[in-house]
Amino acid sequence: MENGKIKFILASASPRRKELIGHLKVPFEIMTLNVPEESSETDPVKFSLEIAKIKGEKVFEKLKSEHPGASYFVVSSDTIVCFENKIYGKPRDRIEAREFLKELGGNTHSVFTAVAVKFIHQGVEDEFSFVEESLVTFNAISEALMERYLDTGDSLDKAGAYGIQGPSLTFISKVEGDYANVVGFPLSRFVTECEAFLKKKFPQEALWLNLF
């Protein structure tokens, strides 16, 4: 298959996901739509998966209607933090960010990232999805260190009110599982899942990355 026949679309505005997908060294475009990121699910796996699918389906349907006959590989994702059956998304403000971090401090929590793929080629649609879990342990966070971290503004656009690749490393003591998953996209699992999915459709292609 000629390069560029399938368009790889990342349905996320996250700079962290953009950077991680960039490691694949394939051409891709970013496209996002304003959709309510809401779910009634209380199970973290189902919750994150529903949000990820909502993000991707809207983009997929728009592309399909505007460019009939084209081939698309639309990837969407959602990351949440979960501790003691409570789901933590992005904090509304500094006050909520402080509350999140107080609850997470001195404990081990789960980070779930759901990835959903919608695919269309020669008019045939297909999809797959998965959820990756990693465990993150925080030291107890002193009031002084808490305020110092909140002053950076790093907590406001991230699930659980922290980003693992930033100044929160001052109180993160351990990560179990895929580090990239905590950043916001489980890249190695994504590669494995894509290879299995696309190898069935294009058995003649030695490397699935060449499809884009």
N, C-alpha and C positions, 0 to 999 in steps of 0.2 A: 504494500500500500504506500502511496506517495505521502510524504510528510505534509501535514497541514490538512489532510482530508477530514480528520475529526478535530473539532475545536474544543480545547480544554477550557472550561469556565470555572473559576473559583467564585462561588456565591458568598463572599465574605469580604468585609472591609478591614478585617484585622491585619495590622502590619506584621504581627507575629506569624499568622498563617501564611501571609504572602511570602515572608522570608523562608519559612519551612518548605512550602511548595516550590520555591525557587531552587532548592537543592536538587530537584529532579532534573533540572536543566532541559526543560521542555517549554515551548511557547505556551503561554496561557493568558487569559484575559480575566479581569475582575468585573463582576456585575452584581450589584445588590439592589434590592427593592425594599421599600419601607413596609414591613409586615409586622403585625403584633406578635411578639415573642411570648405567647401565653400558652399554658397547658394546665389541664386539671389533674394531670397525673401526679401521684405522690411518690411513686417509685423512681429513683434517680435515673435508672437506665431508660425506662419508658419516657420520662420527662425530657431528658436530653435528646433522645432520638426523635421525639415528636417535634421539638423546636428545630432541630437540624433539617428534618424533612420539610417543614413549613418554609424555611428559608430557600431551600433548593427548588421545590416544586413551583413556586411563583416565578422564579427566574427561568426555569425550564419551559413552562407554559408560554411565557412571553417570547422566548427565542423561537419556539416551535411555531407560534402563530405568525411571527414577523419574517421568519426565514424557512418556509416549508421546503423540505427536501434536503436541508443541511444536516450534517452529523454533529452531535454535541455530546460532551461528557461533562456534566454539571456536578460539581462537588460542593457540598455544604456541610457545615459543622457547628456544633454547639458544645461548650464546656461549662460544667457546673461543679461546685464543691458540695460535698454532703458529709454531715457529721451528726451522729445520733438521730438519724432519720429526718434531719432538717436539711432542706436544699438551699444553698446559698448561690444566688446569682450575682449580678453586679450591684454594688451598694448605691442607694439613691443619692447619698451625700456623705460628708465626712463623719457625721454623727453615726449613721448606720455602719459605715466602714469600721469605726471604732468598736461598735457592738459586735460585729462579725469577728474581728481579730481577738477581742477579749474571750469570746466563746471558743475560738480555735486554739488560742494560746495554751501551751503545755499539753496539747493533745495530738492524736493522729487522726487525720481525716482522709476521705476518699476524693479523688478528682476523676470525674467521668467526662470523657469527650466522645460524643457521637459523631459519626461521619456517615453521610448519606450521598449516594451517587445515583443520578438519573442519566440514562444513556439512550440516544436514538441514532440509528444508522440504517440508511436505506428504508426509512419509514417504520422500522421495527424498534419498539421501545423495550427497555429492560432497566432494572435497578438492583442495587444491593446496599446494605448498610451494616454497620457494626458499632459497638461501643467498647472503648478501652478504659480500664480503671488503673489508676496509680494511687499509692498511699504517700502522704506527706506528713511529716511530724514537725511540729513547732516547739521550740523552747517556750518557757513562760516568758511573756513579753512585759517588761517593766513599763510603767507609765511614761517615763522619759523617752525610752526607745520607741514606744508606740507613737507618741506625738511627733517625734523626729521623723518617723516613717510616714505618717499622715501628711506632714508638711511637704513631702516630695510630690504628692498628688498621684503617686503610682497606683494607689488602691482604687481609684474611682471608676476605671473602665475595665475592671477585671473581676471575674467570678471569685467570690470568697474574699474580695478586697485585697488581693495581693497578686503580684506577678513574680514567678519564681526566678526569672532571669534578671531581676533588679535588686534594689536595696533591701527587699524582704529577706534576702539571703543572710541578713544579720540575725535573724531568729529562726531560720529553717535549719533543722538539725539532721533530717534524713529524708531521702526519697526512695521509695520502693516501687520498681516498675519503670515504665518508659518516661524519661525526663521530658521528651518532646510532647508527650501527652499532657503534661502539666503546663507546658508553655501554651498549648492550645490546639495541637494537631499531632496525632500519633503517626508520624511519618513512616516508620519501618513497618508497622502493621498495615498501613495504607498500601505500601508497595506490595506486600504479600497478597493482600486481598485483591488488588487490581490485577496482579499477574494471574491469579487463579480465575478471575472473572473474564478477562480479555483473552486468555489463552484458549478458552473454549470457543470463542467467537472467531478468533483469528489464529488458528493453529499453525499457519504458515509463517507467522511473524516471530522471529527469534527473540525479540525484545519488545515488550508491550509499549515501552516508552517511544518507540519509533512510529507509533500510530498517530502521534500528534504533530 
